[in-house]
C-alpha cells in the first residue's frame, strides 16, 4: 500500500475526487470530501484497503502511473504533448497535473509515458541516431501504415503490432522547443511462460510478452532517432520508417557523436554563466591525465570539495612547476561540479556533477532534462564541446 499512500497524500483532494468519480469506483464506506484534508486522507486510505481485489488493484495501478509522471522528467513529458500548457500551469503540483491529463485525455497521457520512455533512453545504450532528409511529410494513411506494420511483423516474427504516431516537442539548450513526430511501436513477442497461481496451485501459464520501441523524426534537421534494445534492429526500424512513412531511401548514415576536448582545463579556466541560470560557481574536482609518450600510464589529480585551493594551484604546489598540467600530458577525463545558488527557503543550493571522458563520453544522459539543458549549454560555451550543435552524444 506504500504506492497508494504516496498517491493519495500527494494528490490534491479535488483531483482525487475527480479521479474516483471518472473511474466509477465505489467506496465500501462513505468519504466526506468536504471535510478538511487531514480528516479525508485516513478514511480514504482505509476505504481503498477495504475494496475488493479488482477495484483496489485498479487504484494501485493508476496511482503508480500518475505518480511516475509527477516528477521533473514526467513534468517535461506531460508538457511536451499538451496543446494548452496554461491548464497544467494552474494546477497545484505534479500529481495534480499528471492526474488531470490521466482523467481528461488518457491517450495523451499514454503518449507522455511514451515520451518519457524515449527521452530517458536517449543517447544511451539502447539509442541510435540516423541522418535523413529534412522537412518531409510523414504519411499516416492506411496503405503506408500497413506496409510499415507488415515490415515490423516480418522482422520480429510478431503476430500483432500497434503503432502510435503523434506530434510532440523537446526542449533545447537554446531555450526553444524543437518539433518532433514520435512513432511508438508495441510488438508481440514469441511465446513464453511464467509462474502463476490457479485456485491456490502453482502452475505455468503461456503468454506472449509485449515489447516497446520508439522512433522520432525531427523535420527541421531530418534526424531519425531510434530507441530499441536490439542494436541491429535500430537501423532496420529507421529504414522502415524512411521507406514506408517518409517515402525516401534510407542511407544508413549515423548521426556523428558529439566530441569533447579537455585541453582548456589544463590551465586555470573561468566558467562564464548567465545570471538567470542561478549558478554560483563551477569547480574542477578531478583531472585524469595520460603522458603523450606512454600509453599505459595515468595520473589523477583530485581536489576535494573542502580543498582550500583549486586543482591547478594544488598541482603546482604539490608537484612543482613541471607538473603534468604544464605540458607533455593529455587530459582524458574530468569531473566538474556546477554549484547552484540556494532557492528561497532552502539552506543549500543543489549541485550538478558532470563526468566527461575523452572523446565522446559524458554522464549528461543520466541527469534530468533540466540539468541536461544546462550542461549542454555551458559545455559548449566553455570550450569543452568542440563540434556542431546538431551532433548527438553516444
N, C-alpha and C positions, 0 to 999 in steps of 0.2 A: 504493500500500500504506500510505499515511500513516494513513488511517482505520482500517485493520486493526491497525496498530501501536498506535495510541491505544486501540483497543478491547481488545486483549489485555493491554496494560501496565496498564490501569486497572481491569480486571475481575478480582476475586479468582479464584484458580485453581479453587477448589471450584465457583464459578459457571460458569466456562468449561468445566469437565469436565461439569457437568450439561447445559450447552447442547449440546456436541458429541454427548453420549450421546442426548439427546432428539431432536436433529436427524438422528441416524443417519448422520453424516458420518464416513467412514473416512479415516484418515491414510495417506499413502503411506509414511511411516516411523513406527515406534512412538514414542509420547510417554510418558515416565515421570512420571506425575502425582504420584508420591510423593517426587520429588526436591525440594530447596529451590527456591523460586520463581525466583531468578536462573538456575538450571540448566534451568528449564522454558520460560521465555519465548522464548529464542532458538530452540531446536529447534521450538517451536510455530509461531513465525513462519515458519521455513524450511519446515515441513510444509504450512502454508497456501499458501505460494508455489509448492509443487510439486504442488498439487491440480489436477485438470482444471478447465476453464473454468467448468463448471456449479457444481461444489462451491465453488470459490473465489469465484465471483460471489455465491453464496448467503451465504457468510460475510461478504463485504463489505457486502451489503445489510442483513443482520441486524445487523451491527456498527454501521452508520450509524444504524439505527433505535434501537437500545439507547443508543448514545452521545448521540443527540439528546434522549433523555429522562432523562439523568443529571445535568443542571444544575438550578439552582434552580427555573426555570419547569417543567421536567419533573417535578421532585420534587413540586411543588404539584399538577400534573395527575394524577400517579400516586395520590397520597393522596386525591384528590377522587372516585375511582371504586372504591377497595377498601373492603371491609367491615371487615376486621381489620387495622387500621393497625399493631398491635403486631408483626405478621410482618415488615413493612418496617422498623420501628424497630430490630429486632435485627440487620439486615444491615449489612455493613461500610461501604458507600459508595453513592453514587448509581448507579454502574454495576451494583452487586450488586442494588439494589432494582429497577432497570429490567429487569435480566435475569431476576429471579425472576418478575415478572409476565409477561414475554415467554414464559417456558417454561411456566408453570403456568396462565395464562389469557390466551391470545392475543387473544380478543375484548375483554377488558377493557383489555389493552394498547393495542389499536386505539382503544378509547373514550378512553383517556388521551391518545393522539395527537390525537384529535378535540377534546378539551377544550383542549389547548394551542393548536391551530389557532384555536379560537373565542376564547379569552381573550386571545391575543396581538393579535387584531384588534379587540377590544372597544374602543369609543369612538374608533376610527379612521375612516378614510375609507370603509371597507367595512362600517360598522356603522350600524344604526338601532334605536331602542327604541320600543315602542308600548304604550299602556295598554290592558289588557283586564280582565276580571272576575277576582277573586281566588278561590282555593280551588275551582277547577274540577277535575274528574277528566278526565285526558287519555285518550281512547279508543285502544285498540290492537287492536281486533278486526279481522278480515279486511275487513269491509264498509267501516269507516272508513278503514283504510289504503289500500284500493284506490281509494277516492274521492280521497284525498289524493295518491296517486301519479298518478292519471289527470289531476288538475288540473295537476301539475307537468309531466307529459309533454306536455300540450297547450300549456302556456305556453311551454315551451322547445323544442318540436318534438323531443323526445327519444324514442328508441325504448325506452330502458331507464332505470329509476330505482331506486336502492337507498336504503332508509331505515333508519338506526339510531336506536332510542329507548332511553334508559337514564337512571337516576337518578344524580345527582352532587351535589356540594356546591361552594360557592365561599366562600373566606374573606371576612370583612368587617372593617372597621377597628374594630368594637366587640369583636373577638376571637372571635366566634361564627361558625359556618358557616351559610350560608343554603342551603336545599334547592332544587335545580333539577331540571327534567326537560329533557334535551338531545335534540334531534332533528337528526341529521346527515343531509344529503341528498347523494348522489352521482348525478349525471345524465350521460348520454351526450350528447356534443355533436354538431354537424354534421360531415360527412365532411371530412377534411383529408388532407394527405400530408406526408411528410418523407423526407429522405435516409437511405439505408441501404445496406449492402454485401451483395451476393448473389454468393457464390463469388468474392469479390475485385472484383466490378464494382459501381460506384456506381450505384444506382437510386433511384427514388422509390416509396415504398410508401404505400398508402392506410391510414388509420387513423381512428378516432373518439376524440377526447380525452374524458377524464372530468373533470368539474368538481365541486368540493366547496363546499357551503354549509352553514350551521348555524343552528339556532334554539334558544333556551332559553325555558322558561316557568317563572316563579317563582310558585308557588301563593300564598305569603304576601302578595305585593304585586300579583299579576296582571300583571306586566310581561312582555311578549314582546320578546326581543332577536333580531335577525337579522344574520348576517354573510354577505354576498354581494358580489361585485364590482360587479354591476349595481345602481345606486341605485334604478331604477324597479321592479325585481323584488322588492326587500326588502318593500315594503308588500304586494305581491301574495302573497308567500310567507307573511307573517303572516296575511293574510286566509284562505288555505287552511288554515293551522293552526287558526285560531279556528273556522272553519266546520266543517271535516271531523273534527278531532280533539278540539276543546274543546266544540263544539256550541253556539256563541254567535255573535251577529252582530258582525262586525269594525267598529270605529268609526273606524279610521284616525286615531287621536289619538296623536301622538308624545309620548314622554316629554320633558318640558321639559329644556332644557340647564342644567347647573349654572352659576351666576353667581358671578363673583369681584368683589371690591371691594378696591382697593388703598389706600383712603383712610387706613386705620390705619397705613400705612407712611410717611405724610408727616411724622410726628413720631417721636421716639425710642420704640421699641417693645420690650417684653420678650416673650420667647418661652417661656412655661412648658412644661415637658415632664415626663414620668413617668420616674422613676429606672430602671425595668425596661427602658426602650427604649434605654438606653445612649447618649443624646445628650449630647455635650459642650458644644456651643454652636450657635447659629444666627446667620448673618451675612447682611445685606442687601448684596449686592455691586453691584447696579445698579438704578437707577430711571430710567425714561423718562417724561418729563413733557410735557404739552401745555397751553398757556395757554388759559384759558376763553374769552377774547375773540378767538382767532385759530385757524383750522382748520389751516392749512398749516405750522405751526411746531412744532418738537420740541426739547427739551433733554434730554440724557442725563447723569446723574451716575453715576460708577463709582468704587468703592473696591476696589482690588486686594487679593489675599489677604495681602500683606505690608504693607498700609497700617497706620499707627500709630493711626489714629482711625477711628471708624465713619462711615457715609455722611452722617449728619446733622451731626456735628461738622465733617466735611470741607466740607459745603455752607456752613455758617455761616462757617468760617474763610476759605474761598476767595471766596465770593460775598457775604458780609455778612449782616446781619440781615434784609434784604429778598430773600433768595434764594427760588427757586421753591417750596421746601418750606413757606414761611411763609404762603402764600395766593395765590389767583388762578391756580393751576395744578392740573391733574388728572393723577394717575399712571395711565399707560396700560399700562405693563409693568414687571415687577420680576423680578430674578434673586436667588434666595435659595440659600444653601448650608447644608445641615444636616451638621454635623461629628459623627461618632460616636466614642466612646471606643475605643481600641485593644483588640482581643481578646487574650486570653492568648497570649503568644509572638509577637505582632505588634508592629512598631515604630510603625506609624501606623494610625489609625482610618480607615475608609472615609468617603467624602463622598457626599451625595445632592444634586445640583444641581437646582433647580426654576426653571423659567421660566413666569411667569404673565402672560398678556396679557388685558387687559380686552376684552369682558366674559365670554368663555366659554373662553379658551384656556389650556391647561396641558399641560406635557410629561409629566405623570404616566403617561399611557398608554404611554410609551416605556420606562418603568422596569420593574424586576422586580416580581412580585406582592407581595413583602415590602415593597419600597420604596413601592409604591402605597398599601398599608395605612397605613404610617407617614405618608406625605404627606397622605392624605385625613383621617386622624385629627387632625393638628395644624393643617392649613389652616383647618378649621372652628373649632378651639379658639382660634386666633389672630385670628379675625375676618376672614379673607380669603375664605372661602366663606360666603355670606350667605343661603342658602336651605335648603329642606327636605332632609334626608339622602337621600330617595328619588330626587332629581334626579340625572341622569347626564350626564357630560361629553359634548360633541360630539366 
